[in-house]
């Protein structure tokens, strides 16, 4: 047998409850005292979901609690106003209505920013999202003005109400 074949073999030895608890402790220690989520735990340890689920625990949080940690909690949902305010802040920062890639970059760099999928979940299409931003700006006067790269002033409202073709033309002129 070749060395590469030997290295690729996975020996399915039984994984004990205590071994899993020890690995939760070990990985938490290397993660600043915070236990890993189940996907990252599997990636770091090789202990698969099916090695513990339905055998020792019914939920990952139960294993984490048994190891002596508080289970990870999901982030609270954003309300509509908070989502719109975050988007308006990004519009101000970029000087244009963001594309999906820019929403993803912002989330990557700012953990308090909503995932790009949140905008679609709350408002549906980009056209609907723009309409909601326009309406929000109409009803919240403090959100109206922001400087563009060219030193001009545009309203978030007018920028948000542009269609895709107008946005492309505006973006190429600034």
N, C-alpha and C positions, 0 to 999 in steps of 0.2 A: 504494500500500500504506500502511495506517495505521501509525503509530508503534508501537502495541501489538502489531501483527502482526510487525513487524520485531524487536521485543524478544523475542518468544516463539520465534523461529526458533533452532534449534540447528544450528550448522554442524558437521558431523561431520568435522573435520579429523583426520588421523592423529595419534595421540599417540605421541611417541617415548619410548624407554626412558629417555633422558637427561632429558627433561621430567618424567617420573614421579619419577625419582630426585631431581631438583631440588625438586619439590613435596614429597616426603617430608622433605627437609632443611628447607624453608621452614616447613612445618606443625609439624615437631618443634620448631623454634626457638620458635615462638609458643606451644607447649605445654610449655614448661619443659624442653626438650631430650628429651622423650619422644615417639617416633613415634606417630601416631594409628593406631587400628584401621582396618580396611578400610572399614567403613560410615561412620565419621566422616570418614575421608579423602575418600571420594566426596562426602559432604555439603559439605565445606569447599572442595574443588577442582573438582568436576564431573567428575573422572576416574572413569569407571565401571569396575566389575569386569571387564567384557568388553573394556575398553581395554587391559588388561595380562594377564589370565588366559589361559593357553594360547598367548599370543604371546611374552611375555618371561619370565614366571614361572608356575610351577604352584601356588604358595601365596603369600599375602601376606607371610608371614614371610621368604620368600626375597628378595622385593623390599626389605624393611626391612633385612635383613642385607647385601644388596648396596649399600645406601645407607650402610652403615657403622654401623648400630645393632644392638643385640641385639633379636631378635624378641620380641614380647610373649608372656608365658607365661600359661597358664590357672591360675586359682587352684586350689590343692589341694582335693580333695573333703573335706567334713566327715565325721567319723565320727559314729555314732549318739549317743554320749554327749555329744559337743560340741554337736550340734544340740539335744538335750534341755536341756543346761545353758544355752544361749543362750535357749531358750524360757522356762525357769524364771526367768532373769534378767528377761525382759520381763514375765512374769506378776507378779513382785515389783514391778517399776517401775509397771505399770498398775494393779495391784490386782485384776485379773481376767484370765480366759483371753482372749487376743487374737483378734480377728476378722482376716480376711485383709487388710483395709485397714490395720490397725495393724501387721501384719507388714511390709507394703510401706513404710509410713512409717518404721519402725525401720531397714529396710535402706537407705532413701534417706539417713537421717541417720547411719548407722553402717556403714561399708563392711565391717567384720568380721562383721556379722550376716548369717545365711544369707538368700537369696532365699526368698520365700514358697513357691515351688514345691518347695524342698528338703524341706520338712516332709512334703508329700504323697508325694514320691519315696521318702523314707525309711520313712514309716509308713502311708501310705494315707489313710484317712478321718480326720476329726476325732475320731470316737469311738475309733479305734485310737490316735491321738496322745494323747488324754487318758489312755487305759489305760496307755500307755507312760510318761507322766509320773508317774502314780500308782505304778507299779512302781518307777520310778527313785527316787522319794521314799522309798518303803519301804526300799530298799536303801542309800540315802545319807542318813543322818540329818541331816547339815548343811544339807540343802536344804528342810527342813520348814516353818519358820515365816517369815512376812513380815507387816508391818503393812498394814492396809487404810486407806483414806482416813478411815474413822470411828474410827480408833485401836484397833480390835479386832484380834485376832490370829486368823488362819485358817491352816490348813495348805495348802500348794500342793496336797497330795494331795487334800484334800477339795474344793477349788475345781476341780481338774482332773477330778474324778470326777462333777461335776454335769453333767446333761444340758442341752441348749440352753434348755429352758423354765425350769429351775431357775436357770441363769445369768442369764436375762433378769429373773427375779423378784429375784434377789440384787442384780444391777446397779442395779435401780430403787430398792432399799432403802438403798443406800450413798450 
